C-alpha cells in the first residue's frame, strides 16, 4: 500500500474507525499504512471530529490536480503582502509567521518554502523576477544539495590553522607579557581598514595603518613592519579571527616569531581586549572615515592618547606605564 495515495475505500474505512474511536495508529495498522499518513489525512480534512470520507476524497482529488496554480499567483493580495515585507528586508520565515498571525489583514497561511520557491522562480510564481535582491543573503538561486555540501567542505582561505584551544595557558591566563590580540577596523564603504594590536596583559594598543588596502599581503607587510619595533621576547602569540585578511599568517609567524591562533567563527568575545579597544578607537575614527587616508602622525596621536589614558583595569594606571614595567622586568 505504501507509495500510493489513499483511495475512497480507505477513506471510508478511516471514517468508520473514527466513529468507533480508534486511534490513528490502529487505523494505520489495519490499512497497512504509516501512522503519519493517517494523521496528515485527518489534519487536511477536518480532524477527528470533522472528517467525512466523501468530502475528503473530493478535496484530495482537487489537491492532486496538476499543474497547480502557484499560491501567490492565485492570491494577488497575499503576494502584495509578501512582496512588501521582502522590501522591508524580512526573511521568508518571518513573513510566514506574520501571515499566520492576527496582525495580518489576510486570513490565510503560507510557508517559508513557498515564498523561497516564488522568489527563485524568476517571476513565474507571483513575485517579481528581481525579488531575490531583497533576501538577507541576496542569493539569486537555490544551491543544489551537492553545491551546498561542496561549499561547506571547501577549504577556507587560512588553510590548516591553529585553533584558539591550542593557545598556551600563559596567554589565556594573562600571566605573561607578549601575547597579542589583533583585529581590523573597517572604514567607509568597506574600502579601507586599520589594523589594531593590543597586548593582553598591559592592554598596550598599536594602530597599524593600511594605506594600500587590507588584502592578506598588505596586512602581512604592515604587521611585520610594526611588530619589528617590539622586542623579540615580547612577540609570543597573536590571536585573530578567521578573516581572509590573515591568509598569510604562516608567513607572519616565520617573519616575526609569533605563533598565530584563531578564534572560533562568530566569537568576538574570544579576543575581548581588542574588541573593547575598538570601541575606544571609534571615538576618534568613526565608521564614515576613509581609514587609508588617515596620516600616520594622526594614528600615533590616537595611539598615544589611548595608551596614556588611565584604565580601571589597572587601578587607574595607564597601559603605557604597565607595559614599560613589564618590559623592564622582561629585560632583567
Buried (B, 14 or more C-beta within 10 A) or exposed (E): EEEEEBEBEBBBBBBEBBEEEBEBEBBBEBBEBBBEBBBEBBEEBEEEEEBBBEBBBEBBEEEEEEEEEBBBBEBEEBBEBBBEBBEEEBBBEBBBBBBBEEEBEEEEEBBBEBBBBBBBBBEEBBBBEEBBEBBEEEEEEEEEEEEEEEEEEEEEBBEEBBEBEEBBEBBBEBEBBBBBBBBBBEBBEEEBBBBBBBBBBBBBBBBBBBEEEBBBEBBBBBBBEBBEEBEEEBBBBBBBBBBEBBBBBBBBBEBBEBBBBBBEEEEEEBBEBBBEBBEEBEEBBEEEBEBBEBEEEBBEEBBEBBBEBEBEEBEEBBBBBBBEEBBEEEEE
